[in-house]
Amino acid sequence: MHSIVWGLLLAALPLSAAGQRPSPHRFRVLIHEIFADPSPSAGLPEFEFIELRNVSGVPINLKGWLLKDSSQTMKLPEYWLQADSLVVISARPVFSPGIAGSGFPSLGNDGETIALYDPGGALVHAVAYHKSWYGAALKSAGGWSLEMKDPRWPCTGAENWTASTAPAGGTPGTANSVAGNIEPPPLPDILRISVPDSAQVVLHFSAGTDSASAASPSAYSLPGIASVTVPPPLFNTTVLYLSQPLEKGRLYSLQATGLRDCAGRDAGPGLPVAFALPLRADSGDIVLNEVLFDPPPDTPDFLEIHNPGNTARELYPLHLATRGADGQLKQAVPLTAGPRMLLPGGYLAFTEDAAALCRAYACKGEVLQLPALPPMPDDEGRLVLLYPDGTVVDAFDYRRSFHLNTLSSARGVSLERLNPYGPSQHAQNWHSAAATAGYATPGYANSQLQDGGTAAGVFAVQPARFSPDNDGHEDVAAISWQLPGPGFTGSITVFDALGREVRLLAGNLLLGSSGKVFWDGLNALKMPAPAGIYIIFIRIFNGAGVVKTWKSALVLIRT
């Protein structure tokens, strides 16, 4: 079976420019299991290991092969790895069948890239594992290995790896406990584009690409590409070198076509991705836009930045720091490890655990996971966005008292900036995120965003007649609003023609500056309400004592 898998993968690999396949051993031997954090032990010896699997169908001599991480290289001795067999590589001879010796990489607990090369220096397989792949906090704390599920997809990341389910914590030298077929992984597409300088454009893909197809200038819609490189070992970035420099202030669009993934599948035409030559951010060009400093249980803090202008801004090498009571900066962390732009109007949220954050809130925008954020105390703190030379781009001294005082609890509620052009240090420019938005908006426009307009608060009910018969046409009624300012709490109730309450759609909810709720034609018992005329009654109030009410008729039709 696995010799068939290897044959399909090998046949899919295109010829390189020199007319040779990238490696005669590419994907014939796979990194199959990783034991990066052996303590505390669940049953296995407390020694790191990497398990290799031969999926080629023929014996392979590993003599002279290299196992590398970012800082260490282990040269393997002569060892014939039989077809569809396993061998465990470690620093000490405690696993069988095994190879032990000096130079074994010291595996990072949080994750790193491991690569396997043949004696000629050609890449055979690489894995960039991450702590989040364990999928459970208990197992990520140590004593459990990461196992590959399906060797048919050797370039797939988190979807094809998970923590071992073996009672001992791993399966060194034996079949993986999580082995099984997975669905074909998503095809690679461009996640984002960075621009180190006016003559280089770097494409960051969602998955590894076939390096030969990605190295063709004709695969990209951008004119004036002089050459292309696809850096190993993951082949998930592509560097375009331009014959003509990019122009400042111009917004470009790039589309990739004709690419294949590492298994040879055609990725098809990708979506156009916008980019520009970004400029350094001065004060106010990038603003601190939202802060969650007192999250609910098992949810991390997050901080969001926003580019309110019409020019792309470079985030590297901006840092986020805190300012102590003595006024001194401390605990600065870089926002990015390399060039990364924030397009005009763009938002970007930062957190220590993106998966946990997005389980608690709707992550409709981009959320970037960092190894650490500066501590954000639950009551008050002082955040600073700055360059390494000390130049401050923005700063915000937050306090719990900035939250709406009518909230029963501020835990789990973010503070949102009302006006990106307003002063960062004015408490009046910050407000609690709306309940109708889930109490936080990481990576996208704030629920309480104010653009300085003067439109009166308006509610609308559409359509005026609806028929909830699940035919796909006017099955629900939408009650939408656009309020003149933040801080309004509202109740929205459905009454029948005799004035009897039918359904409470929103009860004393903190409303966003705009939003909507829906009525599906069901009553409070979730039973279908009869056909007839109904009244949507809306009441809002704020802390200043402003109270407003609206009524709107709505016809429910049953067929």
C-alpha positions as CSV (number, residue, x, y, z in Angstrom):
1,M,0.0,0.0,0.0
2,H,2.6,2.5,1.0
3,S,4.8,1.7,-2.0
4,I,1.8,2.8,-4.1
5,V,1.6,6.0,-2.0
6,W,5.3,6.7,-2.7
7,G,4.8,6.0,-6.4
8,L,2.0,8.5,-6.6
9,L,4.0,11.2,-4.8
10,L,7.1,10.6,-6.8
11,A,5.2,10.7,-10.1
12,A,3.7,14.0,-9.1
13,L,7.0,15.7,-8.5
14,P,8.0,17.8,-11.5
15,L,11.5,18.1,-12.9
16,S,13.6,21.0,-11.7
17,A,15.3,23.5,-14.0
18,A,18.3,21.2,-14.2
19,G,16.2,18.3,-15.4
20,Q,16.5,16.3,-12.2
21,R,13.9,15.5,-9.6
22,P,14.3,17.6,-6.4
23,S,15.5,14.5,-4.5
24,P,15.5,10.8,-5.4
25,H,14.4,10.2,-1.8
26,R,11.8,12.9,-1.5
27,F,9.0,11.6,0.8
28,R,10.4,8.1,0.8
29,V,11.3,8.4,4.4
30,L,9.0,10.5,6.7
31,I,9.3,12.1,10.1
32,H,6.6,10.1,11.6
33,E,6.5,10.8,15.4
34,I,8.1,13.5,17.6
35,F,8.7,13.3,21.3
36,A,9.8,16.9,22.1
37,D,8.8,17.2,25.8
38,P,9.3,13.9,27.7
39,S,8.7,15.2,31.2
40,P,6.7,14.4,33.2
41,S,6.6,10.9,31.8
42,A,3.3,9.2,31.0
43,G,5.2,5.9,30.8
44,L,7.9,6.3,28.2
45,P,11.6,6.9,29.0
46,E,12.3,10.6,29.6
47,F,14.4,11.0,26.4
48,E,13.4,13.0,23.3
49,F,13.1,11.1,20.1
50,I,12.2,11.4,16.4
51,E,10.7,8.4,14.6
52,L,11.3,7.8,10.9
53,R,9.2,5.7,8.6
54,N,10.2,4.2,5.2
55,V,7.1,4.4,3.0
56,S,8.9,3.7,-0.3
57,G,8.4,-0.1,-0.5
58,V,12.2,-0.8,-0.8
59,P,15.0,-0.9,1.9
60,I,16.9,2.4,2.2
61,N,20.4,2.8,3.7
62,L,20.4,5.9,6.0
63,K,24.2,6.2,6.1
64,G,25.2,9.8,5.7
65,W,21.6,11.2,6.1
66,L,21.3,14.3,8.1
67,L,18.7,15.2,10.8
68,K,18.6,18.9,11.5
69,D,16.9,21.6,13.5
70,S,17.8,25.3,13.6
71,S,21.0,24.7,15.5
72,Q,22.1,21.1,15.5
73,T,22.8,18.4,12.9
74,M,23.0,14.6,13.5
75,K,24.7,12.5,10.8
76,L,23.2,9.1,10.7
77,P,25.3,5.9,10.6
78,E,24.8,3.0,8.3
79,Y,21.4,1.5,8.9
80,W,19.2,-0.3,6.5
81,L,15.6,0.8,7.1
82,Q,13.4,-1.9,5.6
83,A,10.3,-1.2,3.6
84,D,7.3,0.0,5.6
85,S,9.4,0.0,8.8
86,L,10.2,2.3,11.6
87,V,13.4,3.5,13.4
88,V,13.6,5.7,16.4
89,I,16.4,8.4,16.5
90,S,17.5,9.7,19.9
91,A,20.6,10.8,21.9
92,R,20.6,7.7,24.1
93,P,20.1,4.0,23.1
94,V,16.9,3.5,25.0
95,F,14.4,2.8,22.1
96,S,14.2,-0.1,19.8
97,P,14.6,-0.3,16.9
98,G,16.8,2.7,17.2
99,I,19.7,4.8,16.2
100,A,21.5,6.8,19.0
101,G,24.4,9.2,18.9
102,S,25.7,12.7,19.3
103,G,24.3,15.7,17.5
104,F,20.7,14.7,18.1
105,P,18.7,17.9,17.9
106,S,17.4,19.4,21.2
107,L,13.7,19.6,20.4
108,G,11.9,22.8,21.5
109,N,8.9,22.1,23.7
110,D,6.9,24.9,22.0
111,G,7.8,23.9,18.5
112,E,10.4,24.2,15.8
113,T,11.3,22.9,12.3
114,I,12.9,19.5,11.9
115,A,14.3,18.5,8.5
116,L,15.7,15.3,7.1
117,Y,18.3,15.3,4.2
118,D,19.8,12.5,2.1
119,P,23.6,12.1,1.8
120,G,23.6,14.5,-1.2
121,G,22.1,17.3,0.9
122,A,18.7,17.0,-0.8
123,L,15.6,17.6,1.3
124,V,13.6,14.4,2.0
125,H,11.0,15.6,4.5
126,A,10.5,18.5,6.9
127,V,8.0,19.2,9.7
128,A,7.4,22.5,11.5
129,Y,5.6,21.2,14.6
130,H,3.9,23.5,17.2
131,K,2.7,23.0,20.7
132,S,-0.9,23.7,19.6
133,W,-0.9,20.5,17.6
134,Y,-1.4,18.5,20.8
135,G,-4.9,19.7,21.0
136,A,-5.1,19.4,24.8
137,A,-3.4,21.4,27.5
138,L,-2.7,18.3,29.6
139,K,-0.8,16.6,26.8
140,S,1.1,19.7,25.7
141,A,2.5,20.0,29.2
142,G,4.8,17.0,28.6
143,G,5.0,13.3,28.5
144,W,3.2,12.8,25.2
145,S,4.4,12.5,21.6
146,L,3.0,14.0,18.4
147,E,2.1,11.4,15.8
148,M,1.4,11.6,12.1
149,K,-2.0,10.4,11.1
150,D,-1.8,9.8,7.4
151,P,1.5,9.4,5.5
152,R,-0.3,10.2,2.2
153,W,-0.1,13.9,3.1
154,P,3.5,14.4,4.3
155,C,3.4,18.2,3.9
156,T,0.3,18.8,5.9
157,G,0.7,20.4,9.3
158,A,-1.8,20.5,12.2
159,E,-4.5,18.6,10.4
160,N,-2.3,15.5,10.0
161,W,-0.7,15.5,13.5
162,T,-2.0,15.2,17.0
163,A,-1.1,13.9,20.4
164,S,-0.6,10.2,20.9
165,T,-3.5,8.3,22.5
166,A,-1.3,5.4,23.6
167,P,-1.4,4.9,27.4
168,A,2.4,5.2,27.6
169,G,2.3,8.6,25.9
170,G,3.7,7.5,22.5
171,T,4.4,4.6,20.2
172,P,8.2,4.6,19.4
173,G,9.0,1.9,16.9
174,T,5.4,0.7,16.5
175,A,2.4,1.8,14.6
176,N,1.0,5.2,15.5
177,S,-2.0,5.2,17.8
178,V,-3.7,7.9,15.8
179,A,-3.1,6.3,12.3
180,G,-5.9,6.6,9.8
181,N,-7.0,8.4,6.7
182,I,-7.7,12.1,6.8
183,E,-9.6,14.2,4.4
184,P,-7.5,15.8,1.6
185,P,-6.0,18.9,3.1
186,P,-6.7,22.4,1.8
187,L,-4.7,23.5,-1.2
188,P,-2.1,26.2,-0.7
189,D,-3.2,29.8,-1.1
190,I,-1.6,33.2,-0.3
191,L,-2.2,34.2,3.3
192,R,-0.4,37.5,3.1
193,I,2.3,39.4,1.3
194,S,5.3,41.2,2.9
195,V,7.6,43.6,1.2
196,P,11.1,43.8,2.7
197,D,12.1,46.5,0.2
198,S,11.0,48.0,-3.1
199,A,12.7,45.2,-5.2
200,Q,11.4,42.2,-3.2
201,V,7.9,40.8,-2.6
202,V,7.5,37.8,-0.3
203,L,4.4,35.5,-0.6
204,H,3.4,33.6,2.5
205,F,1.3,30.5,1.7
206,S,-1.1,28.6,3.9
207,A,0.8,25.3,3.0
208,G,3.8,24.0,1.3
209,T,4.0,24.3,-2.5
210,D,5.7,22.3,-5.2
211,S,8.9,24.3,-5.5
212,A,9.3,23.9,-9.2
213,S,5.8,25.3,-10.0
214,A,6.2,28.0,-7.5
215,A,9.6,29.1,-8.9
216,S,8.1,30.1,-12.3
217,P,7.6,33.9,-12.8
218,S,4.7,33.2,-15.1
219,A,2.7,31.8,-12.1
220,Y,2.2,35.4,-10.7
221,S,0.2,38.2,-12.2
222,L,2.7,40.9,-11.1
223,P,4.6,42.3,-14.1
224,G,8.4,42.8,-14.0
225,I,9.4,39.7,-12.1
226,A,13.1,39.1,-12.8
227,S,13.5,35.9,-10.8
228,V,11.9,33.7,-8.1
229,T,13.2,31.7,-5.2
230,V,11.3,29.2,-3.0
231,P,13.2,28.7,0.2
232,P,13.4,25.3,1.8
233,P,12.7,23.3,3.9
234,L,8.9,24.0,4.0
235,F,8.5,25.7,0.6
236,N,5.6,27.8,2.1
237,T,7.2,31.1,1.1
238,T,8.1,32.5,-2.3
239,V,10.4,35.5,-2.9
240,L,9.8,37.5,-6.1
241,Y,12.7,39.7,-7.2
242,L,11.6,42.6,-9.3
243,S,13.2,44.3,-12.3
244,Q,11.4,47.6,-11.5
245,P,11.0,48.9,-8.0
246,L,7.6,49.2,-6.4
247,E,6.1,52.7,-6.2
248,K,5.4,54.4,-2.9
249,G,1.7,55.0,-2.2
250,R,0.5,52.6,-4.9
251,L,-1.8,49.7,-4.0
252,Y,-0.9,46.5,-5.9
253,S,-2.8,43.2,-6.4
254,L,-1.3,39.8,-7.1
255,Q,-2.8,36.5,-8.1
256,A,-1.1,33.1,-8.3
257,T,-2.1,30.5,-11.0
258,G,-0.6,27.2,-12.0
259,L,0.8,26.2,-8.6
260,R,0.7,22.7,-7.2
261,D,1.0,21.5,-3.7
262,C,3.7,19.0,-2.6
263,A,1.5,16.1,-3.5
264,G,1.2,17.4,-7.1
265,R,-2.4,18.6,-6.8
266,D,-3.3,21.7,-8.9
267,A,-4.0,24.6,-6.6
268,G,-6.1,26.4,-9.3
269,P,-6.3,30.1,-9.6
270,G,-5.9,31.9,-6.2
271,L,-7.8,34.9,-5.1
272,P,-6.1,38.3,-5.7
273,V,-4.2,39.6,-2.7
274,A,-3.6,43.3,-2.1
275,F,-0.2,44.7,-1.0
276,A,1.9,47.9,-1.2
277,L,5.3,49.2,-0.4
278,P,4.8,50.0,3.3
279,L,6.1,53.1,5.1
280,R,7.4,53.5,8.6
281,A,4.7,54.4,11.1
282,D,4.9,57.7,12.8
283,S,2.8,58.7,15.9
284,G,-0.9,58.0,15.3
285,D,-0.3,56.1,12.0
286,I,-1.0,52.9,13.8
287,V,-3.2,53.0,16.9
288,L,-4.0,50.7,19.8
289,N,-7.6,49.9,19.1
290,E,-9.0,47.2,21.5
291,V,-7.8,45.6,24.7
292,L,-9.1,42.6,26.6
293,F,-7.2,42.6,29.9
294,D,-9.7,40.6,32.1
295,P,-10.7,37.6,30.0
296,P,-13.0,34.8,31.0
297,P,-11.6,31.6,32.3
298,D,-9.3,29.6,30.0
299,T,-9.2,32.5,27.6
300,P,-6.1,34.7,26.9
301,D,-5.7,38.5,26.9
302,F,-5.6,40.1,23.5
303,L,-4.6,43.5,22.0
304,E,-5.6,44.9,18.6
305,I,-4.0,47.5,16.5
306,H,-5.5,49.4,13.5
307,N,-4.2,51.4,10.6
308,P,-6.8,54.2,10.2
309,G,-5.0,56.0,7.3
310,N,-4.7,55.5,3.6
311,T,-1.1,54.3,3.5
312,A,0.2,50.8,4.2
313,R,2.5,50.7,7.3
314,E,5.3,48.4,8.2
315,L,5.0,46.7,11.6
316,Y,8.5,45.5,11.8
317,P,10.3,46.2,14.1
318,L,7.6,47.6,16.3
319,H,7.4,46.4,19.9
320,L,4.6,46.3,22.5
321,A,5.7,47.2,26.1
322,T,4.3,48.2,29.4
323,R,5.3,51.3,31.4
324,G,5.8,50.8,35.1
325,A,4.7,53.2,37.9
326,D,8.2,54.8,37.7
327,G,7.6,55.6,34.1
328,Q,10.2,53.2,32.8
329,L,9.5,50.9,29.9
330,K,9.7,47.1,30.5
331,Q,8.8,43.7,29.1
332,A,8.9,44.8,25.5
333,V,8.0,42.1,22.9
334,P,8.3,42.3,19.1
335,L,5.0,42.3,17.2
336,T,6.5,40.4,14.3
337,A,9.6,38.3,13.6
338,G,10.1,39.9,10.2
339,P,8.5,42.3,7.7
340,R,4.7,42.5,7.9
341,M,2.5,45.2,6.6
342,L,-0.8,46.6,7.8
343,L,-2.8,47.7,4.9
344,P,-5.0,50.9,5.0
345,G,-8.0,50.3,7.2
346,G,-6.5,47.0,8.4
347,Y,-6.9,45.4,11.8
348,L,-4.6,42.9,13.5
349,A,-5.1,41.3,16.9
350,F,-2.3,39.7,19.0
351,T,-2.7,37.0,21.7
352,E,-0.8,34.1,23.2
353,D,-3.3,31.4,22.3
354,A,-5.3,32.2,19.1
355,A,-7.3,28.9,19.2
356,A,-8.4,29.6,22.8
357,L,-9.3,33.2,22.0
358,C,-11.4,32.2,19.0
359,R,-13.3,29.6,21.0
360,A,-14.5,32.4,23.2
361,Y,-15.1,35.1,20.6
362,A,-15.9,35.4,17.0
363,C,-12.6,35.9,15.2
364,K,-13.8,37.5,12.0
365,G,-10.4,39.1,11.3
366,E,-6.8,38.2,11.5
367,V,-5.4,37.1,14.9
368,L,-1.6,36.6,15.3
369,Q,-0.3,34.4,18.0
370,L,2.8,35.6,19.8
371,P,5.0,33.6,22.2
372,A,4.2,36.1,24.9
373,L,2.4,39.4,25.5
374,P,3.4,42.0,28.1
375,P,1.4,41.3,31.3
376,M,-2.0,43.2,31.3
377,P,-3.3,43.4,34.9
378,D,-7.0,43.1,35.4
379,D,-7.5,46.5,37.0
380,E,-5.3,48.9,35.2
381,G,-2.1,49.0,33.0
382,R,-0.1,51.2,30.7
383,L,0.5,49.9,27.2
384,V,3.0,51.4,24.7
385,L,3.6,50.7,21.0
386,L,7.1,51.8,20.1
387,Y,10.3,51.2,18.1
388,P,13.4,49.8,19.6
389,D,15.0,53.3,19.6
390,G,12.2,54.4,22.0
391,T,10.1,56.3,19.4
392,V,6.4,55.9,20.6
393,V,3.8,55.3,18.0
394,D,0.8,55.1,20.4
395,A,0.1,54.6,24.1
396,F,-2.9,53.8,26.2
397,D,-3.3,53.8,30.0
398,Y,-6.3,51.6,30.6
399,R,-8.5,51.3,33.7
400,R,-11.3,49.0,34.6
401,S,-13.4,52.1,35.4
402,F,-13.4,52.9,31.7
403,H,-16.0,50.2,31.3
404,L,-19.7,51.0,31.2
405,N,-20.8,51.3,34.8
406,T,-24.1,49.5,34.1
407,L,-22.4,46.3,33.3
408,S,-23.0,43.6,35.9
409,S,-19.4,42.4,35.3
410,A,-16.5,43.7,33.1
411,R,-14.9,40.2,33.0
412,G,-14.7,39.0,29.4
413,V,-15.6,42.4,28.0
414,S,-13.0,44.3,25.9
415,L,-12.4,48.0,25.8
416,E,-12.9,49.4,22.3
417,R,-11.6,52.6,20.8
418,L,-14.5,54.8,19.6
419,N,-12.6,57.1,17.2
420,P,-9.3,56.1,15.7
421,Y,-8.4,59.7,15.2
422,G,-9.4,60.7,18.8
423,P,-6.9,60.9,21.6
424,S,-5.7,57.5,22.9
425,Q,-5.4,58.7,26.5
426,H,-9.0,60.1,26.8
427,A,-11.3,57.8,28.7
428,Q,-14.2,59.2,26.7
429,N,-12.6,57.7,23.6
430,W,-13.0,54.1,24.9
431,H,-16.1,52.0,25.6
432,S,-17.1,48.5,26.5
433,A,-17.6,46.2,23.5
434,A,-21.2,45.5,22.7
435,A,-23.1,42.4,23.9
436,T,-24.5,42.1,20.4
437,A,-21.0,41.6,19.1
438,G,-20.1,39.0,21.7
439,Y,-18.3,41.5,24.0
440,A,-15.2,41.6,21.8
441,T,-14.2,42.0,18.2
442,P,-10.7,40.7,17.7
443,G,-9.1,41.5,14.4
444,Y,-12.0,43.4,12.8
445,A,-14.0,46.7,13.2
446,N,-15.0,47.7,16.7
447,S,-18.7,47.3,17.6
448,Q,-18.7,50.8,19.1
449,L,-16.8,52.4,16.3
450,Q,-17.8,56.1,15.8
451,D,-16.9,57.9,12.6
452,G,-18.0,61.4,13.8
453,G,-21.2,61.3,11.8
454,T,-24.4,63.0,13.2
455,A,-27.1,60.7,11.9
456,A,-30.0,60.3,14.3
457,G,-30.5,56.9,15.9
458,V,-32.7,54.8,13.6
459,F,-34.2,51.3,13.8
460,A,-35.6,49.5,10.8
461,V,-37.5,46.3,10.4
462,Q,-37.1,44.4,7.1
463,P,-39.0,43.0,5.3
464,A,-42.3,44.4,6.3
465,R,-43.9,41.0,5.5
466,F,-42.1,37.7,6.0
467,S,-43.0,34.1,5.6
468,P,-40.9,31.7,7.8
469,D,-41.5,28.6,5.6
470,N,-37.8,27.8,5.0
471,D,-38.1,28.3,1.3
472,G,-35.0,30.6,1.3
473,H,-37.0,33.7,0.6
474,E,-37.9,36.2,3.4
475,D,-37.8,33.5,6.1
476,V,-36.7,35.9,8.9
477,A,-37.3,39.5,9.8
478,A,-34.2,41.6,10.6
479,I,-34.4,44.4,13.1
480,S,-31.3,46.7,12.4
481,W,-30.1,49.9,13.9
482,Q,-27.6,52.7,13.6
483,L,-27.2,54.6,16.8
484,P,-25.8,58.2,17.3
485,G,-23.3,57.2,20.0
486,P,-22.0,54.4,22.3
487,G,-23.4,53.2,25.6
488,F,-27.0,52.4,24.7
489,T,-28.6,49.4,26.3
490,G,-31.7,48.1,24.5
491,S,-34.6,45.7,24.7
492,I,-36.4,44.4,21.6
493,T,-39.7,42.6,22.1
494,V,-42.3,41.1,19.8
495,F,-46.0,41.7,20.7
496,D,-49.1,40.4,18.9
497,A,-52.0,42.6,17.8
498,L,-53.7,42.2,21.2
499,G,-50.6,43.5,23.0
500,R,-49.5,40.1,24.4
501,E,-45.7,39.5,24.6
502,V,-44.7,36.8,22.0
503,R,-40.9,36.8,22.1
504,L,-38.1,38.8,23.8
505,L,-35.4,39.1,21.2
506,A,-33.0,41.2,23.3
507,G,-33.2,42.0,26.9
508,N,-31.2,44.9,28.3
509,L,-28.3,44.2,25.9
510,L,-25.4,46.6,25.5
511,L,-25.9,47.5,21.8
512,G,-23.2,48.3,19.3
513,S,-23.2,51.5,17.3
514,S,-24.8,49.4,14.5
515,G,-26.1,45.9,14.4
516,K,-29.1,43.7,13.9
517,V,-31.1,40.9,15.5
518,F,-33.5,38.5,13.8
519,W,-37.0,37.0,14.4
520,D,-37.6,33.6,12.9
521,G,-41.4,33.6,13.6
522,L,-41.2,31.4,16.7
523,N,-42.6,32.4,20.0
524,A,-41.0,32.2,23.5
525,L,-41.6,28.4,23.6
526,K,-39.9,28.1,20.2
527,M,-43.2,27.1,18.6
528,P,-44.4,28.8,15.3
529,A,-46.4,31.9,16.0
530,P,-49.6,32.1,14.0
531,A,-50.0,34.3,10.9
532,G,-51.0,37.9,11.7
533,I,-49.8,41.4,12.5
534,Y,-47.1,41.8,15.1
535,I,-45.5,44.8,16.7
536,I,-41.8,45.1,17.2
537,F,-41.3,47.3,20.3
538,I,-37.8,48.8,21.0
539,R,-36.6,50.6,24.0
540,I,-33.1,52.0,24.5
541,F,-31.4,54.1,27.2
542,N,-28.0,55.2,28.2
543,G,-26.1,56.4,31.3
544,A,-27.0,60.0,30.6
545,G,-30.6,59.3,31.1
546,V,-31.6,59.4,27.4
547,V,-34.5,57.0,26.8
548,K,-36.0,56.4,23.4
549,T,-38.7,53.9,22.1
550,W,-39.8,52.8,18.7
551,K,-42.6,50.7,17.4
552,S,-42.9,49.0,14.0
553,A,-45.6,46.8,12.5
554,L,-44.6,43.5,10.9
555,V,-46.8,41.0,9.0
556,L,-46.2,37.2,9.5
557,I,-47.5,35.1,6.6
558,R,-48.1,31.3,6.9
559,T,-48.7,29.3,3.7
